[in-house]
Amino acid sequence: MNNFINEKLLPPVMKFVNTKAVTAIKNGMLYPIPFIVIGAVFLILGQFPIQGVQDYLNEIGLGPIFMQANNASFGIMALFAVFGIAYSWVRDEGHDAVPAGMLAIVVDIILQPDTVKSVTSIANPERVSTAWQVSGVIDKAWVGGKGMIVAIIVGLLVGWSYSWFMKKGFTIKLPEQVPANVAASFTALIPGAAIVTVATAIYGIFKLGFNTTMVEWIYATIQTPLQHATDGPLGVVVVAFLPVFLWFFGVHGATIVGGIMTPLLLANNADNLALYKAGKLTLDNGAHIVTQAFMDQFITVTGSGMTIGLVIFMLVRAKSVQMKTLGKLEIVPALFNINEPILFGLPLVLNPLLAIPFILTPLVSGFATYAVIAMGIIPPFNAMYVPWTTPAIVSGLIVGGWQGALWQAVMLVMTGFMYYPFARKYDKVLLAEEQGDAQPSAADIEKLEENPAN
């Protein structure tokens, strides 16, 4: 089985995840993260989970001010993503990548509508519905979660096409005496003009031919179905099974799966955030279950495989020196969702005795969490983005209130029961190995010398 997976299954998987496109997405999606975290802090302040505090902040005018910071960071994550993806592609090709990232932002804006309109606004107390339209604006919805798929497509296409121009030498080359920063701006002129022209033509085709824009069309035909696909049992399997399955063979599964799934999970987050702001965060209003918080706080909490139950066993019940020592070393990192010390030190990687709980525990947590949200026992997560190193219970409280914190605690206790019989067996194996490798005492050596036959 091990040979089959290493020789037949993993090579095509690794070939796919190491393609230029997937690498650019994985690396490019790192750029929005700091601003998402910053925006999440202001989101917590602007939409404080305690209603009395929230009402007071709004009353003194601080609530809207905090939300302004959120809207300018978390709210425009697609712009950071499109820059990062194009930049990563061109940088990996060995060219100056900043112009490509800026060009990707320009193309992303070109492909969006330049109007905001409504036909359902309330104009007066008699609830007369009127239609209005504002032109020459950028709708933040399309530079946030709703624009993530377009950001990926634009980032990849701009990165590829810009690199093609660079490789073919279709650039303006100035004499060496010209300052480097000035020369760089002219280098990007020809590829920039060509790419902007193509983007404008695409905008015109969608506008004149279909009376829409590319971003709206992609959102309706591609992104929305993908978000719904992730927001179900299939999504649970992808985020709960694939990372630990890859980790078992020593491949950083969380990075690979996260790089592909993060755009969709963040888009689900953004939809939930809009409902949360409007006070309509329910499944009946279209809230998503499988979001970034679902993965971070209930699938990979305490590390891939949800290994806190194993760590506690190692710390409290283990008899082997290896387990006890690693338990003491791992307990603090585990509180911050880091478990590489036991993944490779115990190890969990390629360890058949611990494979079953390592793979099943996230699946149990994922499907159980999905079920309690679907049945209305706990509410959908409120789209607060919590850094993945945030300790458990605290993170559950932020994303799901007291119900989220309580359920997270239940899932962590579950990990103890899942790992216990397997950890106990492995501890006995290690203990037997340690006792078998123990050095003989002086008395044993003396007896051996007296009776060599023994």
Number of C-alpha atoms within 10 A of each C-alpha: 6 10 8 9 11 11 11 11 12 15 12 11 11 12 9 13 17 14 10 16 21 18 20 25 25 25 17 25 25 14 18 20 18 13 18 25 19 17 26 24 20 23 25 19 20 22 23 16 17 9 10 9 14 17 14 12 19 15 11 9 11 15 22 16 14 20 22 16 18 24 18 15 23 28 24 23 31 30 25 24 32 37 32 32 34 36 29 29 30 26 18 15 17 12 16 17 23 18 22 30 27 18 27 31 24 19 23 27 19 20 24 20 20 14 12 14 12 11 10 12 13 12 11 9 6 7 10 10 13 12 11 11 9 10 10 9 10 14 15 17 16 25 26 25 25 26 27 26 23 25 32 25 18 25 32 28 18 31 30 18 18 28 24 15 17 19 13 8 12 15 17 14 12 14 8 8 7 11 10 11 9 10 16 18 11 15 21 22 15 16 25 24 12 14 20 18 13 13 21 14 14 15 21 18 15 17 15 10 10 11 9 17 22 22 25 19 14 16 20 12 10 13 22 16 12 14 22 16 15 22 20 15 14 12 22 26 16 15 27 29 22 17 25 29 21 19 20 24 17 14 16 15 20 21 14 19 19 20 20 16 21 20 26 26 25 25 26 26 26 27 22 27 23 16 18 19 13 9 9 15 22 19 16 8 10 12 25 29 28 29 31 27 28 28 23 25 30 28 28 24 32 28 24 27 30 31 28 25 23 26 28 21 21 26 19 12 15 23 16 19 14 16 27 20 14 17 23 14 15 22 19 12 16 25 17 17 24 21 24 17 16 20 20 14 14 17 14 22 22 15 16 12 14 20 18 13 24 28 22 20 27 29 22 18 25 25 17 15 24 21 15 14 20 15 11 11 12 19 20 26 27 27 28 26 27 22 18 21 18 17 18 22 20 16 25 27 17 21 25 24 19 16 15 25 20 16 22 24 15 12 23 22 13 17 25 21 15 19 25 18 13 18 23 17 13 20 22 14 13 19 18 13 12 14 10 10 9 9 10 11 8 9 9 11 13 12 11 13 11 10 9 9 6 7
